[in-house]
Amino acid sequence: MPTLSMAPQVFSILSALVAERAGLHFDATHAAIFGDKVAARALEVGFDSLLEYYYFLRYDAAGQTELDLLIEQLVVGETYLFRELAPLEVAITRFVLPAIDQGRRARIWCAACATGEEPHTVAMILAARGLLNEVDLVASDISNAALRRARAGRFGRRALRGEVPAFAARWVRADPEGVSVEGRLTDAIQWQRINLIDGASWPEMGLFDVILCRNVLIYFADDTARRVAANLARRLRTGGALLVGISESLLRFGTELRCEERDGVFLYEKLA
Ligand SMILES: C[S@@+](CC[C@H](N)C(=O)[O-])C[C@H]1O[C@@H](n2cnc3c(N)ncnc32)[C@H](O)[C@@H]1O
């Protein structure tokens, strides 16, 4: 199969372009995998020089669209149903239930939802507690391809690779080819394409009680992750909480949110 090798100088400008557009940070240790993926895409769309491909992405009128398609190839969409379930349960108990008890409609944003397993998990937790109709649930990702799959409510068998809670049996059906979630849950989720990097382009969505931004900040450089977390904090209601993945921490690079441990789970709360 033909391929193109990526010179260090071209790696440097192409990886900077991808970081600028999507936040994804590829350092020298990822140069080989980055080079392979970019070369495959460049060849697919008819380029035989990676420098020419760079000029097209950066300066051609059609370059923006192609850059978005390249980014689709570079994102890591690893996710599954009921992943890191305990923090979701705690966030709903501590931040969503009190809002509903006050007679307010609660709001949750799942801000990098990949192929939809995470917001469907949230929808199931809410439905199991009879709360699905009391909550606005927004799910977004940068990847249109991932969102198309998410909206179908149909996943591969690996979507059930983790521990499966008893309540899942009411909404999830596994067959030899894959896993389906009841359409009522998919329909309760408002799906949107949102690039986390560009806070100025986010649609007006109002404030949220809970924002999930799990297992995505690890792909960004620290200053980018700090900026994204600060923009997400602005979309939190006072008293609301931001959740990152269990192996991630905002304290590493500083945040105006307060890290609190609630029922054994770490969350970042907006105090004022
Ligand atoms: C590893 S998945 C995490 C999915 C889910 N949150 C979870 O924890 O299972 C990371 C997701 O972040 C998305 N992503 C990467 N860069 C993004 C950006 N700049 N804006 C929005 N989403 C982005 C990817 O498309 C991918 O679907």
The ligand as an ORCA input file, in Angstrom:
! r2SCAN-3c Opt
* xyz 0 1
  C     -12.387      9.200     24.783
  S     -13.884      9.947     24.201
  C     -14.717     10.217     25.751
  C     -16.190      9.903     25.668
  C     -16.954      9.980     26.967
  N     -16.932     11.319     27.524
  C     -16.447      8.974     27.969
  O     -15.830      9.381     28.962
  O     -16.657      7.774     27.774
  C     -13.297     11.580     23.766
  C     -14.257     12.342     22.893
  O     -13.847     13.719     22.880
  C     -14.152     14.241     21.606
  N     -13.368     15.461     21.371
  C     -12.047     15.581     21.110
  N     -11.713     16.861     20.903
  C     -12.856     17.580     21.040
  C     -13.166     18.965     20.933
  N     -12.231     19.877     20.636
  N     -14.454     19.351     21.109
  C     -15.420     18.446     21.403
  N     -15.185     17.115     21.513
  C     -13.920     16.691     21.332
  C     -13.814     13.114     20.652
  O     -14.464     13.275     19.404
  C     -14.274     11.886     21.431
  O     -15.567     11.530     21.058
*
